[in-house]
């Protein structure tokens, strides 16, 4: 069983844009945004590499820009974000895939919206390349009520993944050294509890 730790893990945040976030109706908007901020602050405090990407962020009537909190917390990652133009599966964008590979980490903690459109593909593609992937379920969300326990979508998209892939992506194994199951124990709440010393040390209390 693979255990993630801050030294061998990168955080990948996909399409947490001010417009796109509102499409993720399976996770309340304030909760979703709160959890993304926690991930960003956790990454900053632990000096974990972060890759950010957006899709058609100039379309202010739909997707819009990335959350402004990400620019405030992670200015370097924000400046280096991969701005995709219409590429739904971010891993199909060479710049994004290479940015993930170039973190030098084999473990990815990933989150993105929407789960069933923008999160499933990159997670499965990363797994297929031999990376270890955990998806933070409560920093994701779908536009349809087809997610169980805030996990990956249970529609035909995710069912095409193998059982092994679904176990990885739904977080049924350890996340950053502590056990969590989607729908029973919130990975974000665990991050707050386990990372409290880190938050205190770096002045990052929420």
C-alpha positions as CSV (number, residue, x, y, z in Angstrom):
1,X,0.0,0.0,0.0
2,X,1.5,3.3,-1.1
3,X,1.8,6.1,1.5
4,X,2.1,9.7,0.3
5,X,4.2,12.2,2.2
6,X,5.0,15.9,1.6
7,X,8.5,15.0,0.2
8,X,7.3,12.9,-2.7
9,X,4.0,14.5,-3.6
10,X,2.8,17.3,-5.9
11,X,-0.6,18.9,-5.8
12,X,-2.4,19.3,-9.1
13,X,-5.5,21.6,-9.2
14,X,-7.6,21.6,-12.3
15,X,-10.0,24.3,-13.5
16,X,-11.0,25.8,-10.1
17,X,-12.3,28.8,-11.9
18,X,-14.9,31.3,-10.6
19,X,-17.5,30.2,-13.2
20,X,-16.7,26.5,-13.4
21,X,-16.9,26.1,-9.7
22,X,-20.6,27.0,-9.8
23,X,-21.2,24.1,-12.1
24,X,-20.1,21.7,-9.4
25,X,-23.5,21.4,-7.8
26,X,-22.7,18.1,-5.9
27,X,-20.4,20.1,-3.6
28,X,-21.6,23.3,-2.1
29,X,-19.8,26.3,-3.6
30,X,-18.5,27.7,-0.3
31,X,-17.3,24.2,0.8
32,X,-15.6,23.6,-2.5
33,X,-13.7,26.9,-2.5
34,X,-12.8,26.5,1.2
35,X,-11.3,23.1,0.5
36,X,-9.3,24.4,-2.5
37,X,-7.9,27.2,-0.4
38,X,-6.9,24.6,2.3
39,X,-5.0,22.6,-0.3
40,X,-3.3,25.6,-1.6
41,X,-2.2,26.8,1.9
42,X,-1.1,23.3,2.8
43,X,1.0,23.1,-0.4
44,X,2.6,26.5,0.4
45,X,3.3,25.6,4.0
46,X,4.9,22.3,3.2
47,X,6.7,23.6,0.0
48,X,5.0,21.0,-2.1
49,X,5.1,21.7,-5.9
50,X,1.8,22.8,-7.4
51,X,0.5,22.7,-10.9
52,X,-2.5,24.9,-11.8
53,X,-4.4,24.8,-15.0
54,X,-7.5,26.6,-16.4
55,X,-9.7,26.2,-19.4
56,X,-10.8,29.1,-21.5
57,X,-10.4,31.5,-18.6
58,X,-10.9,34.5,-20.9
59,X,-14.5,33.4,-21.3
60,X,-15.7,35.5,-18.4
61,X,-19.4,34.6,-19.1
62,X,-18.8,31.0,-18.4
63,X,-15.5,29.5,-17.0
64,X,-13.9,32.8,-16.0
65,X,-10.5,33.1,-14.3
66,X,-9.0,30.9,-11.6
67,X,-10.0,31.6,-8.1
68,X,-8.3,34.8,-6.9
69,X,-7.2,33.1,-3.7
70,X,-4.9,30.9,-5.7
71,X,-3.1,33.9,-7.1
72,X,-2.8,35.3,-3.6
73,X,-1.6,32.1,-1.9
74,X,0.5,30.6,-4.8
75,X,1.7,33.5,-7.0
76,X,4.4,31.6,-8.7
77,X,2.2,28.6,-9.6
78,X,-0.5,31.0,-10.6
79,X,1.8,32.8,-13.0
80,X,3.0,29.5,-14.4
81,X,-0.5,28.1,-14.8
82,X,-1.4,26.2,-17.9
83,X,-4.1,28.1,-19.8
84,X,-5.8,25.6,-22.0
85,X,-8.0,26.6,-24.9
86,X,-10.7,24.1,-25.3
87,X,-8.8,21.0,-24.3
88,X,-11.2,19.1,-22.0
89,X,-8.8,16.4,-20.7
90,X,-6.0,18.5,-19.3
91,X,-3.5,15.6,-19.8
92,X,-4.0,15.9,-23.5
93,X,-2.4,19.4,-23.3
94,X,1.3,18.7,-23.6
95,X,2.2,21.7,-21.5
96,X,0.1,20.5,-18.6
97,X,1.2,16.9,-18.7
98,X,4.9,18.0,-18.9
99,X,4.4,20.4,-16.0
100,X,3.1,17.5,-13.9
101,X,5.9,15.3,-15.0
102,X,8.5,18.0,-14.3
103,X,7.5,18.3,-10.7
104,X,9.8,15.3,-10.2
105,X,7.3,13.7,-7.9
106,X,5.7,10.3,-8.5
107,X,2.7,10.9,-6.3
108,X,-0.1,13.4,-7.2
109,X,-2.8,14.7,-5.0
110,X,-5.4,16.0,-7.5
111,X,-8.6,17.9,-7.4
112,X,-10.7,19.6,-10.1
113,X,-14.0,20.5,-11.4
114,X,-16.1,19.2,-12.8
115,X,-15.3,15.7,-11.5
116,X,-17.0,13.7,-14.3
117,X,-15.6,15.9,-17.2
118,X,-12.3,17.5,-16.1
119,X,-11.0,15.3,-13.3
120,X,-11.5,11.7,-14.3
121,X,-9.4,11.9,-17.5
122,X,-6.2,13.4,-16.1
123,X,-6.3,11.1,-13.1
124,X,-6.6,8.0,-15.2
125,X,-3.9,9.2,-17.7
126,X,-1.5,9.9,-14.9
127,X,-2.1,6.5,-13.4
128,X,-1.5,4.9,-16.8
129,X,1.9,6.6,-16.9
130,X,2.8,5.0,-13.6
131,X,2.1,7.9,-11.2
132,X,0.3,7.3,-8.0
133,X,-2.9,9.4,-7.8
134,X,-5.2,10.4,-5.0
135,X,-8.2,12.6,-5.7
136,X,-9.4,14.9,-2.9
137,X,-13.0,14.2,-3.4
138,X,-14.4,17.2,-1.5
139,X,-12.3,19.7,-3.5
140,X,-14.1,18.3,-6.6
141,X,-17.7,18.3,-7.7
142,X,-20.0,17.3,-10.6
143,X,-22.8,19.2,-12.3
144,X,-25.0,16.1,-12.0
145,X,-25.9,14.1,-8.9
146,X,-24.0,11.1,-10.2
147,X,-21.3,11.1,-7.5
148,X,-21.5,8.9,-4.5
149,X,-20.0,10.3,-1.3
150,X,-18.3,13.1,-3.2
151,X,-16.2,10.5,-5.1
152,X,-15.5,10.3,-8.8
153,X,-18.5,10.2,-11.0
154,X,-20.3,6.9,-11.3
155,X,-21.4,7.4,-14.8
156,X,-20.1,5.6,-17.9
157,X,-16.9,7.8,-17.9
158,X,-15.6,6.5,-14.6
159,X,-16.9,3.0,-15.1
160,X,-14.5,2.6,-18.0
161,X,-11.7,2.9,-15.6
162,X,-10.5,-0.3,-14.0
163,X,-11.4,-1.2,-10.5
164,X,-7.9,-0.4,-9.4
165,X,-8.2,3.1,-11.0
166,X,-11.5,3.7,-9.2
167,X,-10.0,2.7,-5.9
168,X,-7.1,5.1,-6.4
169,X,-9.3,8.0,-7.6
170,X,-12.0,7.6,-4.9
171,X,-9.4,7.8,-2.1
172,X,-10.0,4.4,-0.6
173,X,-6.3,4.1,0.2
174,X,-4.1,6.4,2.3
175,X,-3.9,10.1,1.5
176,X,-0.6,11.8,2.6
177,X,-0.1,9.1,5.3
178,X,-3.6,9.0,6.8
179,X,-6.5,6.8,5.9
180,X,-9.7,8.3,4.4
181,X,-12.7,6.9,2.5
182,X,-14.9,9.1,0.4
183,X,-18.2,9.7,2.1
184,X,-17.0,8.7,5.6
185,X,-14.0,10.8,6.6
186,X,-13.3,14.0,4.8
187,X,-9.7,14.2,3.4
188,X,-9.8,18.0,3.9
189,X,-10.7,17.7,7.6
190,X,-7.8,15.2,8.0
191,X,-5.5,17.7,6.3
192,X,-6.6,20.4,8.8
193,X,-6.0,18.0,11.8
194,X,-2.8,16.5,10.7
195,X,-1.4,19.7,9.2
196,X,-2.3,22.0,12.1
197,X,1.3,22.2,13.2
198,X,2.3,23.1,9.6
199,X,-0.4,25.8,9.4
200,X,0.8,27.3,12.8
201,X,4.4,27.2,11.8
202,X,3.9,29.1,8.6
203,X,1.2,31.5,9.8
204,X,-1.4,29.9,7.5
205,X,-4.3,29.3,10.0
206,X,-7.7,29.6,8.2
